[in-house]
Amino acid sequence: MLLLPSVLRFALVLLLEPNIVNLLIINTSPNAVKVCCPPFDKRVESNGTVFCFATVIVPNDKATIGNYLCRNLHPHAKLASFHSETEVHAVSILEPAITGLTFEVDEFTWRDGAILDYAPWLHDHPSINSSDAVVELGRDLFLRTVNLKVSTSRKAVCKMEAENTECPDCESCVLRRTGEDTICYRRVLIGFSEADLRDAVDNNICAKTYPGYDLASIHSKEENDFISDHINYTISASEKKETHIFVLGLRIPPSKQGLPSANNLFEWTDGTPVDWNDWEDVNSTLTPVYRPANKNERRKCWPSTKSVPYAWMYKENNLWCTTFIYGPKWVICKKREQCRHLT
């Protein structure tokens, strides 16, 4: 029997089994695989799978309850189904919340299409005595039917399977996929004054706080809405009381400030082209205009007699303004990641 050196035997295997080459390339990735749940509140391993859970505010109308309520969290998120005590226990400590269990055609079903194999009902429940009844999970680990119409402030619980990714910042940033790219967004709180705003933008506070990040540039309505929805979700209720302003990387550079004509002077600090905008007063054109703001010009921006050469987004309507508002502000940071998603 001919005995070949180990190196030759390995080379022969590669020639005879070319698919092994692809396997080797996949397994030699330099980045560790992580299981991520941003921007969700809770991650739970159940029946061999990691799931992510979070709550969202819902309207007091059963007809409006649906999986779409969870889409602002993630495109794959749906109203939660439960299949083990582990899942129920993890979610119940968040707060009472409406689940994805619904009564349709004389039977209960999960809105995400999962099999109804686990349902810890409270004593004397379910009790369907109203067309507005929905199923809520309480802190006591039991399901019960509640009348949505007579409720004041209800929340629903959303669920998705965790993402397997190689993105190193996956647990500390909000991830957005765009085709083959993955973009991470983070935020930095800055001070009250105009000097704080100028310093943060002109000296790239994002790069100082998070190496590799720039102030966010925005190039589509989808990205604009994503930043508003997802960044807003990661801000706690107490933080939201502090500010409604998201500072972007759009500015008139100091070298161009004060020029007679301000048209076409706005630039993204990351060097990308200004190819889309959502200005409150000139959003019908791709040419941003810097001019003093007042009630007539900027009906949806906060009235002000002073405008600054820096753009910010008002999170209540996603529109961009340049009126200066005294108070704390969130600077939105952005980084394009070179990483793979494995799910």
C-alpha positions as CSV (number, residue, x, y, z in Angstrom):
1,M,0.0,0.0,0.0
2,L,1.4,3.4,-1.0
3,L,1.6,5.8,1.9
4,L,1.5,9.5,0.9
5,P,2.8,12.3,3.0
6,S,-0.1,14.1,4.9
7,V,0.3,17.3,2.8
8,L,0.0,15.3,-0.5
9,R,-3.0,13.3,0.8
10,F,-4.7,16.6,1.8
11,A,-4.0,18.1,-1.7
12,L,-5.5,15.0,-3.3
13,V,-8.7,15.3,-1.3
14,L,-9.1,18.9,-2.4
15,L,-8.7,17.9,-6.1
16,L,-11.3,15.1,-5.7
17,E,-13.7,16.9,-3.5
18,P,-13.8,20.6,-4.6
19,N,-16.8,21.4,-2.3
20,I,-14.5,21.0,0.6
21,V,-12.7,24.1,-0.5
22,N,-15.9,26.2,0.1
23,L,-16.4,24.5,3.5
24,L,-12.9,25.4,4.5
25,I,-13.3,29.1,3.4
26,I,-16.6,29.4,5.4
27,N,-15.1,27.9,8.5
28,T,-12.0,30.1,8.5
29,S,-13.8,33.4,8.8
30,P,-11.9,35.7,11.1
31,N,-15.0,37.0,13.0
32,A,-16.7,35.1,15.7
33,V,-20.4,34.2,15.2
34,K,-22.7,36.1,17.6
35,V,-26.3,35.6,18.4
36,C,-27.9,39.0,18.5
37,C,-31.3,40.5,19.5
38,P,-31.1,44.3,19.0
39,P,-33.1,46.3,19.6
40,F,-35.1,43.8,21.7
41,D,-35.5,43.8,25.5
42,K,-35.1,40.1,26.2
43,R,-33.4,37.1,24.7
44,V,-34.4,33.6,25.7
45,E,-33.2,30.1,24.6
46,S,-36.1,27.7,24.3
47,N,-36.2,24.3,22.7
48,G,-32.7,24.8,21.3
49,T,-33.4,28.1,19.6
50,V,-32.7,31.7,20.8
51,F,-35.7,34.1,20.6
52,C,-35.9,37.8,21.0
53,F,-38.8,39.6,22.8
54,A,-39.8,43.2,23.1
55,T,-43.0,45.2,23.8
56,V,-44.7,47.9,21.7
57,I,-47.6,50.3,22.4
58,V,-50.8,49.2,20.7
59,P,-54.0,51.1,19.9
60,N,-57.3,50.4,21.8
61,D,-58.9,48.7,18.8
62,K,-58.8,45.0,18.2
63,A,-59.2,45.5,14.4
64,T,-55.8,47.2,14.4
65,I,-53.9,44.4,16.2
66,G,-51.6,42.6,13.9
67,N,-48.1,41.5,13.2
68,Y,-47.4,44.8,11.4
69,L,-47.1,46.4,14.9
70,C,-43.8,44.6,15.3
71,R,-42.2,45.5,12.0
72,N,-40.7,48.8,13.3
73,L,-38.6,46.6,15.6
74,H,-37.5,44.2,12.8
75,P,-38.9,43.1,9.5
76,H,-39.1,39.5,10.8
77,A,-40.7,40.3,14.1
78,K,-44.3,39.2,14.8
79,L,-46.7,39.2,17.7
80,A,-45.4,36.6,20.1
81,S,-46.4,33.0,20.4
82,F,-45.3,30.9,23.4
83,H,-44.2,27.3,23.5
84,S,-42.5,26.8,26.9
85,E,-42.6,28.0,30.4
86,T,-39.1,29.4,29.8
87,E,-40.4,31.9,27.2
88,V,-43.4,32.8,29.3
89,H,-41.3,33.5,32.4
90,A,-38.8,35.6,30.6
91,V,-41.5,37.8,29.0
92,S,-43.8,38.1,32.0
93,I,-41.2,40.1,33.9
94,L,-41.2,42.8,31.3
95,E,-44.8,44.0,31.8
96,P,-48.3,42.7,31.0
97,A,-48.7,42.6,27.2
98,I,-51.0,41.4,24.5
99,T,-49.8,38.2,22.7
100,G,-50.3,36.9,19.3
101,L,-53.0,34.5,20.4
102,T,-56.3,35.3,18.7
103,F,-59.8,33.8,18.5
104,E,-60.7,33.2,14.9
105,V,-63.4,30.9,13.5
106,D,-64.3,29.3,16.8
107,E,-60.7,28.5,17.9
108,F,-57.6,30.1,19.2
109,T,-54.6,30.3,16.9
110,W,-51.2,32.0,17.0
111,R,-50.9,35.0,14.5
112,D,-47.4,33.9,13.5
113,G,-48.7,30.5,12.3
114,A,-47.1,28.4,15.0
115,I,-48.7,25.4,16.4
116,L,-50.8,25.9,19.6
117,D,-48.9,23.5,21.8
118,Y,-48.7,25.5,25.0
119,A,-51.2,27.9,26.6
120,P,-51.1,28.5,30.4
121,W,-54.6,30.0,30.9
122,L,-55.6,31.7,34.1
123,H,-58.5,30.1,36.1
124,D,-61.9,30.8,34.4
125,H,-60.1,31.8,31.2
126,P,-60.4,32.1,28.2
127,S,-63.6,34.1,28.5
128,I,-64.7,35.5,25.1
129,N,-67.5,37.8,26.0
130,S,-66.7,40.7,23.6
131,S,-65.6,41.1,20.0
132,D,-62.9,43.3,21.4
133,A,-61.3,40.6,23.6
134,V,-57.6,39.9,23.2
135,V,-55.2,37.6,25.0
136,E,-52.8,39.1,27.4
137,L,-49.8,37.6,29.3
138,G,-49.6,38.8,32.9
139,R,-46.7,39.0,35.3
140,D,-48.3,36.0,37.1
141,L,-47.2,33.8,34.0
142,F,-50.8,33.2,33.0
143,L,-52.8,34.1,29.9
144,R,-56.2,35.8,30.1
145,T,-58.7,37.5,27.8
146,V,-59.1,41.3,28.3
147,N,-61.3,43.8,26.6
148,L,-59.2,46.2,24.6
149,K,-61.9,48.8,24.3
150,V,-62.0,49.5,28.0
151,S,-58.2,49.6,28.3
152,T,-56.1,52.7,28.6
153,S,-52.5,52.0,27.9
154,R,-51.8,48.5,26.5
155,K,-48.7,47.0,25.0
156,A,-48.1,44.0,22.9
157,V,-45.2,41.6,23.0
158,C,-43.2,40.9,19.8
159,K,-41.0,38.0,19.0
160,M,-38.4,36.9,16.4
161,E,-35.7,34.3,16.1
162,A,-32.3,35.7,17.0
163,E,-29.9,36.6,14.2
164,N,-26.7,34.7,13.8
165,T,-24.2,37.3,12.6
166,E,-20.5,38.0,12.5
167,C,-21.0,41.8,13.1
168,P,-18.8,42.7,16.0
169,D,-21.0,45.5,17.2
170,C,-24.3,43.6,16.9
171,E,-25.3,43.9,20.5
172,S,-24.3,47.5,20.9
173,C,-25.8,49.1,17.8
174,V,-28.9,49.1,15.7
175,L,-28.3,46.9,12.6
176,R,-29.8,47.6,9.2
177,R,-29.3,45.4,6.2
178,T,-29.2,46.9,2.7
179,G,-28.6,44.2,0.2
180,E,-25.1,42.9,0.8
181,D,-24.2,45.7,3.3
182,T,-24.8,46.0,7.0
183,I,-24.9,49.4,8.6
184,C,-24.7,50.0,12.4
185,Y,-26.2,53.1,14.1
186,R,-25.5,54.4,17.5
187,R,-26.2,57.6,19.4
188,V,-24.3,60.2,21.5
189,L,-26.0,62.7,23.9
190,I,-24.6,66.2,23.6
191,G,-25.1,69.4,25.6
192,F,-27.6,72.3,25.4
193,S,-25.8,75.1,23.6
194,E,-25.1,76.0,20.0
195,A,-21.4,75.6,20.8
196,D,-22.0,72.0,21.8
197,L,-23.8,71.4,18.5
198,R,-21.0,73.0,16.5
199,D,-18.3,71.1,18.3
200,A,-20.1,67.7,18.0
201,V,-20.6,68.0,14.2
202,D,-17.4,69.9,13.2
203,N,-15.1,67.7,15.3
204,N,-17.0,64.4,14.6
205,I,-18.0,63.4,18.1
206,C,-19.0,60.0,16.7
207,A,-15.4,59.1,15.7
208,K,-14.2,60.2,19.2
209,T,-16.9,58.2,21.0
210,Y,-17.1,55.1,18.7
211,P,-13.9,54.6,16.6
212,G,-14.8,53.9,13.0
213,Y,-18.2,55.7,13.1
214,D,-19.2,59.0,11.4
215,L,-22.2,61.3,11.9
216,A,-25.1,59.7,10.0
217,S,-25.8,60.5,6.4
218,I,-29.2,59.6,5.0
219,H,-29.9,58.6,1.4
220,S,-33.5,57.3,1.2
221,K,-36.9,57.6,2.9
222,E,-36.4,54.0,4.0
223,E,-33.2,54.9,5.9
224,N,-34.7,58.1,7.3
225,D,-37.7,56.1,8.7
226,F,-35.5,53.3,9.9
227,I,-33.3,55.7,12.0
228,S,-36.3,57.5,13.4
229,D,-38.2,54.3,14.3
230,H,-35.3,52.1,15.6
231,I,-33.2,54.7,17.3
232,N,-36.3,56.1,19.0
233,Y,-37.1,52.6,20.2
234,T,-33.7,52.2,21.9
235,I,-34.2,55.4,23.9
236,S,-35.8,54.9,27.3
237,A,-38.9,56.8,28.4
238,S,-36.9,59.0,30.8
239,E,-34.4,59.8,28.0
240,K,-37.2,60.7,25.6
241,K,-38.3,63.4,28.1
242,E,-34.9,65.0,27.6
243,T,-34.9,65.6,23.9
244,H,-36.8,65.1,20.6
245,I,-33.9,66.0,18.4
246,F,-31.6,63.7,16.4
247,V,-28.6,65.6,15.0
248,L,-27.4,64.4,11.5
249,G,-24.1,64.8,9.7
250,L,-25.5,67.4,7.3
251,R,-23.9,70.8,7.6
252,I,-22.6,73.8,5.7
253,P,-18.8,73.5,6.3
254,P,-17.3,76.3,8.3
255,S,-15.3,77.4,5.2
256,K,-18.6,78.0,3.3
257,Q,-20.7,79.5,6.1
258,G,-21.7,83.1,5.4
259,L,-21.4,82.9,1.7
260,P,-24.0,85.0,-0.2
261,S,-25.9,82.0,-1.7
262,A,-26.5,79.1,0.5
263,N,-27.9,76.8,-2.2
264,N,-26.0,73.5,-2.6
265,L,-23.7,74.3,0.3
266,F,-24.9,71.6,2.6
267,E,-22.6,68.6,2.7
268,W,-22.6,65.2,4.6
269,T,-19.6,65.1,6.9
270,D,-18.8,61.5,5.8
271,G,-18.3,62.7,2.2
272,T,-21.2,61.0,0.6
273,P,-23.4,62.9,-1.9
274,V,-26.5,64.8,-0.8
275,D,-28.9,62.8,-3.0
276,W,-32.0,62.8,-0.8
277,N,-33.4,65.0,1.9
278,D,-36.5,65.5,4.1
279,W,-36.4,69.2,4.7
280,E,-39.6,70.5,6.2
281,D,-39.9,73.5,4.0
282,V,-38.1,72.5,0.8
283,N,-38.6,68.7,0.7
284,S,-39.8,68.8,-2.9
285,T,-36.2,69.4,-4.2
286,L,-32.9,67.7,-3.7
287,T,-31.2,71.0,-3.2
288,P,-31.2,71.9,0.5
289,V,-31.7,75.6,1.3
290,Y,-30.3,77.3,4.3
291,R,-32.4,80.3,5.3
292,P,-33.9,81.8,8.5
293,A,-36.8,79.8,9.8
294,N,-40.1,81.2,11.1
295,K,-43.6,80.0,11.5
296,N,-44.6,80.6,7.9
297,E,-41.6,78.8,6.4
298,R,-41.4,75.9,8.8
299,R,-44.8,75.1,10.1
300,K,-43.8,71.7,11.5
301,C,-40.5,72.7,12.9
302,W,-40.4,74.5,16.3
303,P,-40.8,78.2,15.6
304,S,-37.5,80.1,16.0
305,T,-35.9,83.3,14.9
306,K,-32.5,81.7,14.5
307,S,-31.3,79.0,12.0
308,V,-28.0,77.3,12.2
309,P,-25.9,75.6,9.4
310,Y,-26.6,72.2,10.9
311,A,-29.4,69.7,10.2
312,W,-31.4,67.7,12.7
313,M,-34.4,65.4,12.6
314,Y,-37.5,65.9,14.8
315,K,-38.3,62.4,15.8
316,E,-42.1,63.1,15.9
317,N,-42.4,63.5,12.2
318,N,-38.9,62.5,10.7
319,L,-38.6,66.0,9.1
320,W,-35.3,67.9,8.9
321,C,-34.8,71.4,10.3
322,T,-32.1,73.9,10.9
323,T,-33.8,76.0,13.6
324,F,-31.7,76.0,16.8
325,I,-33.4,74.5,19.8
326,Y,-31.7,75.1,23.2
327,G,-31.5,71.7,25.0
328,P,-29.8,68.3,24.9
329,K,-29.6,66.5,21.6
330,W,-28.9,63.0,20.3
331,V,-26.2,62.8,17.6
332,I,-26.8,59.8,15.3
333,C,-23.7,57.9,14.4
334,K,-23.2,55.4,11.5
335,K,-20.8,52.8,10.3
336,R,-20.8,50.4,7.4
337,E,-19.9,46.9,8.6
338,Q,-18.1,44.2,6.6
339,C,-19.7,41.2,8.1
340,R,-22.0,38.3,7.2
341,H,-25.4,37.4,8.5
342,L,-25.8,33.6,8.8
343,T,-29.6,33.5,9.1
